[in-house]
Amino acid sequence: MAKEEIKKLVESSKKVLEQDHENSAKSIKNDLASFKKKTLDRI
């Protein structure tokens, strides 16, 4: 493989990982908000 190909693959992987990280962070925040709301409703 040429250096350029490897560089493109690494950049592509980095973008995918960053997007996955953002999505999981949003999901966790939403779950926490939902959990807090359910807990407060029970009290």
Buried (B, 14 or more C-beta within 10 A) or exposed (E): EEEEEEEEEEEEEEEEEEEEEEEEEEEEEEEEEEEEEEEEEEE
